[in-house]
Amino acid sequence: MSDYSKGYYALIKHSDIKQPYHWVLKAPNHEVILKSENYASKHGALNGIESTQEHCPFDENYQRLEASDGSHYFNLRAKNHQVIGTSEMYTTKSMRDHGIEAVKEYGVTSYIKDETGSDGGDVGLTATLALGNESHAEEKPVMTKKPEKSSLAGRYA
């Protein structure tokens, strides 16, 4: 059993775009099961992960959709109906529903792999996942340290 048996989030940063941070939720087999929007800051992306952890267990937070080409997908939404994350495209409703169950099961995980390479010491340790390398199943997840909440903003600062 790998250390990723409960799934994990990968926090990612792309260079040369205005909102460079996003996260993906991965199942224990390292397949992406949910993707976030892009965020301007690392803290914003961490807020998105926290919102996913809070909202993923509840079926009423899933919007089951069909694309114009007949593919099926879903959105995970917060109580205010704002989209938190979007799934991949599935060929059948049954596969989409299986994807929803996977997010319900693995979305509550507290494992976060920080792949941003921009650790300033206040969020956590930087870790890398060597995709395509079969030894990654033996890597240990790195827990990030959650930043302190700002009493003025009520969000992570």
Secondary structure, DSSP 8 states (H G I E B T S, - for coil): --TTTT-EEEEEE-SSSSS-EEEEEE-TTS-EEEEE--BSSHHHHHHHHHHHHHHTT-GGGEEEEE-TTS-EEEEEE-TT--EEEE---BSSHHHHHHHHHHHHHHTT---EEE-SS---SSSB------TT-GGGGGS----B----B-TTTSSB-
